[in-house]
Amino acid sequence: MSCRPRKQYTLVLIRETNKLLLGYKKRGFGEGRWNGFGGKVEAGETITEGAVRELKEESGINVTEESVHKVADLEFTFDGQDILMHVHVFLVQSFTGTPVETEEMRPQWFPVDKLPYSLMWPDDSLWVPVVLRGGKVRGTVHFQDHDNIHSHHIEEVDTLA
């Protein structure tokens, strides 16, 4: 990728047996799409701390840092935008609390074999199935706009740093 300014983001997927909790984004970046929970890592917090905080803020779900397992390392760029979004994706299978709707997200459980990919980010169908079967992913995705992928490279890896 180019020498774009890099910003750190988190994305948390909550899995319970054969269901995945997604949130319908009600405002801001990704509005109108089903997605995992997450956002910007704030100054002074680790990436894992940011993931735990964002999940709580967006869904009411509580997790420990030990229950958050990194499953993907993705870099996103968009035509006409200088920022490289470095997204650290985590999978959680142990949590407390009941998902609640917030100002930003409306949570809903989906069967893992019937995820609403057509209503999610276009790249999700490229890597989410790998994560759901227990794999780890590293990749880059360049969007022409928010609906069309210009180019991508997604690979399954043994470990993530």
C-alpha positions in Angstrom: 0.0 0.0 0.0 1.0 3.6 -0.3 2.3 5.9 2.5 -1.1 7.0 3.6 -1.6 8.1 7.2 -2.7 5.0 9.2 -5.5 5.0 11.7 -6.2 2.1 14.0 -9.7 0.6 14.2 -11.3 -2.4 15.9 -14.1 -4.7 14.8 -15.6 -7.3 17.1 -17.7 -10.3 16.0 -19.8 -12.0 18.7 -20.5 -15.7 18.1 -22.8 -17.9 20.1 -22.7 -21.5 18.8 -24.3 -21.2 15.3 -25.3 -17.5 15.6 -23.5 -14.3 14.9 -24.4 -11.0 16.5 -24.3 -8.1 14.0 -25.3 -4.5 14.5 -27.3 -2.4 12.0 -25.4 0.9 11.7 -27.8 3.7 12.3 -25.5 6.6 11.7 -22.0 7.6 10.7 -19.5 5.6 8.6 -21.1 2.4 7.4 -24.7 3.7 8.0 -27.3 1.3 6.6 -25.1 -1.8 6.8 -25.0 -4.8 9.1 -21.5 -5.1 10.7 -19.6 -6.2 13.7 -19.1 -3.7 16.6 -16.1 -1.4 16.8 -14.5 1.9 15.9 -11.5 4.1 16.5 -8.8 3.2 19.0 -8.5 6.2 21.3 -5.2 7.8 22.4 -3.7 6.0 25.4 -5.6 2.7 25.0 -4.4 -0.6 23.5 -6.1 -2.0 20.5 -7.7 -4.7 22.7 -8.9 -2.1 25.2 -10.5 -0.1 22.3 -12.3 -3.2 21.1 -13.7 -4.0 24.5 -14.8 -0.3 25.0 -16.4 0.0 21.6 -18.3 -3.2 22.0 -19.7 -2.1 25.3 -20.6 1.4 23.9 -22.3 0.0 20.8 -24.1 -3.1 22.1 -24.1 -3.2 25.9 -22.1 -6.4 25.8 -19.3 -6.9 28.4 -16.2 -8.9 27.6 -12.8 -9.3 29.1 -9.6 -8.6 27.2 -8.8 -12.3 27.6 -12.0 -13.3 25.8 -11.2 -11.2 22.8 -9.3 -13.2 20.1 -7.7 -11.5 17.1 -8.9 -13.3 13.9 -8.1 -10.8 11.1 -5.8 -7.9 10.3 -7.2 -5.8 7.4 -6.2 -2.6 5.7 -8.8 -0.5 3.8 -8.3 2.4 1.5 -10.8 4.4 -0.5 -10.4 6.3 -3.8 -10.1 10.0 -3.0 -9.3 9.5 0.7 -5.8 9.7 2.2 -6.4 7.6 5.3 -5.5 3.9 5.5 -7.9 2.2 7.9 -6.0 -0.6 9.8 -8.8 -2.8 11.2 -8.0 -5.3 13.9 -10.9 -7.9 13.9 -11.7 -9.9 17.0 -13.9 -12.9 17.6 -15.6 -13.3 21.0 -17.5 -16.4 22.2 -17.7 -15.6 25.9 -19.5 -12.5 27.1 -22.0 -11.2 29.6 -25.0 -8.9 29.2 -27.8 -8.8 26.8 -27.4 -6.9 23.5 -29.2 -3.6 23.6 -29.9 -1.0 20.9 -27.8 2.1 21.2 -27.9 5.4 19.3 -25.4 4.0 16.8 -26.3 0.3 16.5 -29.3 -2.1 16.5 -28.0 -5.6 17.3 -29.6 -8.7 15.9 -28.6 -12.4 15.9 -28.2 -14.2 12.5 -27.6 -17.9 11.8 -24.0 -18.1 10.6 -25.1 -19.9 7.4 -27.6 -17.1 6.6 -25.6 -13.9 7.2 -27.0 -10.9 5.3 -23.9 -10.4 3.1 -25.8 -8.3 0.5 -26.5 -5.8 3.3 -22.9 -5.9 4.8 -19.7 -4.3 3.5 -18.8 -5.9 0.1 -15.5 -7.4 1.4 -17.2 -9.3 4.3 -18.1 -12.2 2.1 -14.4 -12.6 1.3 -13.1 -13.1 4.8 -15.9 -13.6 7.3 -16.5 -17.2 6.2 -12.8 -18.0 6.9 -13.0 -16.6 10.4 -16.3 -18.4 11.1 -14.7 -21.8 10.3 -11.8 -21.0 12.6 -9.2 -19.4 10.3 -7.3 -16.2 10.6 -7.0 -13.6 7.8 -4.7 -10.9 6.7 -5.7 -8.7 3.8 -5.9 -5.4 1.9 -9.0 -4.0 0.3 -9.2 -0.9 -1.9 -12.6 0.5 -2.5 -13.6 2.6 -5.5 -16.4 4.0 -3.4 -18.2 2.5 -0.4 -20.1 0.0 -2.5 -17.5 -1.3 -5.0 -14.2 -3.0 -4.4 -11.5 -1.8 -6.8 -8.9 -4.4 -5.7 -8.2 -6.8 -2.9 -5.8 -9.4 -1.5 -7.1 -11.6 1.2 -5.1 -14.6 2.5 -5.6 -17.1 5.3 -2.6 -17.1 7.7 -1.5 -19.3 10.6 -0.8 -16.5 13.0 -1.4 -12.8 13.5 1.0 -10.5 15.3 
